[in-house]
Amino acid sequence: MSCVAIRGCRIGEGRPKIILPIVETSEAAILSAGAKLAALPADCIEWRADWFDHSQDPEAVGRVLKGLRAALGEKLLLVTFRTKAEGGEKTLAPEEYAVFCQTVWESGCADLLDLELLPAGAALPGFIQAAHAHGVSVICSSHDFQKTPPKAEMVQRMVRMQQAGADIAKLAVMPQTPEDLLELLSATLEMKREHPETPVVTMSMGPLGAASRICGEAVGSAMTFASAGKASAPGQIELELLAPLLERLGLD
């Protein structure tokens, strides 16, 4: 599988890189969380901007981005606005989503921007090109909080992300049975073997899917989310438990 190198972090090589989310509503709380998470043994901090009370104010978003960049130093910053349709906190009109994304890539602060496959629709390739033009890498994502689609559909979604120009393809699904977990892992392995053009990030959510957050190195998932306080999705494992597990299970 290919590798995306950002600030010396090689996503797609070795153990899955650990992402810690910030899910706070005020500017002060977001920046306080960023300062605390910067000192922890994680590779990337995700700002979930859909939790922010003023996420539709470009000036406020810009201030937060600058503050997080200063707090994180060389640790990666991933910026995500998870829309309600994909399990997030708010609904945005297409033009509002476009303004938010533009604010992020023009800020010069983000290393990675999450762009949603289905809500972005036909605008996705243009968004990706604009992000790249400003030196921002793109994680293209798709989420299903109700079920696990068939393996062929999961693979097809991730291939669509690659074809649109994404640097990393991300898929999160909800298992209803142990077989659903196996389907997600099988889809991930197929991407690693048959579609290695980009790294992929996959997870099966909730307690039933927790194993998918640990075994990524074996099947091909390049990043995994942990919690260090507030979780951003069901099934995230505490950092103090996950980090040593990933080191012990490493294939090197």
Beta strands, then each sheet from edge to edge (+ up, - down):
strand 1: 4-6
strand 2: 9-11
strand 3: 17-22
strand 4: 44-48
strand 5: 76-80
strand 6: 112-116
strand 7: 137-144
strand 8: 168-173
strand 9: 200-204
strand 10: 223-227
strand 11: 237-238
sheet 1: 1+ 2-
sheet 2: 9+ 8+ 7+ 6+ 5+ 4+ 3+ 10+ 11+
end
